[in-house]
Amino acid sequence: MAEVQVQEKGGKGGKVRSKKQNTRVDMTPMVDLGFLLITFFMFTTTFSKPNVMDLGLPAKPKEDQPKPPPTEIKLSNSISLLLGKNNKIFWHQQDPTSLTDQNLNETTYDREGIRKIIEKAKAGAVDKTKFTVIIKPTDDAVYKNFVDILDEMAITKSEQYGVTDVKPWEKAIYDRKVGNNGAAATPATK
C-alpha cells in the first residue's frame, strides 16, 4: 500500500513551516493486475484456425469385397496435366507411343491458359459425362500450383479428375522439354 513517511525535525521555536511530505507509491498491486490481465487475455483469445482443404477421397474397400476392375480412360475423354517446376504446367492427350517434345504443350495457370485448355478438351470429348482430368505433379511442383489446379477443376466444373504419379515415359519427355539433362541421364555401368 502507499505509505506516507513523515520526517520530524527537532525544532526550536520560530516559524511553523508546513512539513514536506515524502510520498512513495507501492507498484506491486499494479504489476499483479497487469499480469492478471495478460493471463486473462491469453486464455480468452481465439487462435487463428488453420485453413484446411477437403478432398473427396473414395472409401477404402473392405477386405471381403472383390476389387473393382481397373478403370480404363480413353484418350478422347481425358487430358493429362503435368505440374512442373518454376510454375510451369504442361498438358497432352497422347499415348506412350505418340508423345513427343512437340505435343507436350506448355500453358499458364490463368484463365486464358489452362482453363481454356480444359474447356476445349471437354468440348471435344467423345463422351462429355466421362471426361476426366488426370493431374500429375512432378517432384519439382509446388503445393500452390496443385491447389490452383484443384480450383480450376471447380471453376470448369470438371467433376471427374484424378491425381497420379508421372509415368516414366512422360518424365523422360518432360525432362527433355524442361532441360533436366542430369535427371534423365542414367549412370553408365561397366
N, C-alpha and C positions, 0 to 999 in steps of 0.2 A: 504494500500500500504506500501511498505517498505520505511522507512524513515531513514535518517542518522542524528544522533544527534551529533553535534559538540560542544565541551565544550571549551570555550576560557578561557585561564588563563591570568591574567594580567601579563605582563612580563616587567621586567626591562631589559634593554639591554642585550646583550650577544649573546650566540649562538642561532641560529634559529633551533629549532628541528621540525621534521615533527610531525604534530598533530596526535594523535591516534584517529582513527575514531571508534566509538562505533556503530555497525550495529544491527538493530533489524528487523526481518522478521515477517510481519503480516501473521498469518496462516489462517485467516478467508476465503480467497478465495479458498485455497486448501481444507478446510473442506467442503465448499459449493460444490466444484467439486466432492469430494468423495461421498457426499450424492446424488448428481445428478446421478453419475454413478451407485450407488447401486439401486436407484429407477429405472433407465433405465433397468438394468439387471433383476430386479424383474418383471417388466412388460413385458419384451420381452421373458423370458424363457417359455418353454412349460413344463407343469407339466406332470408327467407320467400318461398315460391313464390306467384306471383300466381294468383288464382282465375280459372279460365277456364271458360266455358260452351260445351259442344259443341252446335253447331247442325247438324242433319242437312240439308245442302243437296243438291239434286239435282246429278247430274253434268252438266257442260257438254256439250251435244251437239256432235258433230264436224261439220265443215262439209259433208262429203259425205252426211251423213244428212238425210233430209227432216224438216222441222219437224213436230212433232205438232200435231194440230188443237187449237184453243183449248178449254179446259175450261169447260163450262157448269155452273154450280152453281145448282140450283133453290133458290128462297127457302124452300121447305118443308123442305129438307135443310141449311139453313145458318143462322147467326146472325152478325151483324156487330157487332164491339166497337170503339168509338171511345175511345181513351185521351186524356183531356183534361187541362187544367191543374188545379192545386190538388187533385191526387189524385182527380179525378172520372173516372168511367167511364160511358159511355153505350152502349146496345145497341138494336138494332132488327132486324126481319125484314121489311123493306119494300123495294119497288122505288122508282125515282126519282119516279114519279108519285104514290105514296101516302104518302111520308114527310113528316110534319109535325112541328111542335113538340110536339104531344100524344103521338105514338107514338115519339118518340126518348126512350127511357126512361133514367133515371139510376139507378145502383145503387152498391154499395160493393165493396171488394176482399176482404171477409171471406167466411167460409163460408156465412153467411146471405144474402149478396148475390150476387156473380157466379157462385159455384159452383152455387147453386140454379137460377139462370137458365140456365146451360149444361146442367145435368142435365134441367131441364124442357124445354128446346128439343130436346135429344137424344131424350127420351122421346116428344115429339110429332112427330118427323121421320117422313116417309113411308118412307124407306129409311135405317135406322139405320147401315148399313155405309158409306154415303156421306155421313154427317153431317159438315159442315165448319164450322169456326170461322174467321171472317175477322177478323184483328186489324188495326186501322187506327190507328196512333199519329198524333196531331196534332203540329204544331210545338211546342205548349206542353207535351207529355207529357214525363215524366222517365223515365230509364232504369230506376229501381227498379220503377215500375209495369209496365213491359214485362216485366221479369223475373218479377214477381208473376203476370202473366197466363200466361207460359210455365209457371210452376209449377202454375197451375190446370189447364193442358192435361194435365199429367202426372197430377195428382190425379184429374181427372174422366175420365181415360183417353180423351181426345179425340186420336186419333192423326192425324186429318186437320185441319190448320189451316194458314193461310197469313197472311203479313204483306204488306200492300199500302198504298198511299197512300190518303188520304181523297179521295173523289170530290168534285168541285166542288159538286154538289147536296147532298151530306152536309155539306160545310163550311159552306154557307150556312145550313142548319138548325142546325148546331152553334153557329155564331156567334150566331144569334138566341137560342138556348137559353141560352148562357153569358153573353151580353151583350157580345160583341165587336162593338160597333157600328162602330168605326173600321176593323176588319179587313174587314168585309163591304162597307163602302161603296166605291164606285168613284169615281175622280176625274171631275169634270164636264169635258166638252170643249166648246169653242165652235165 
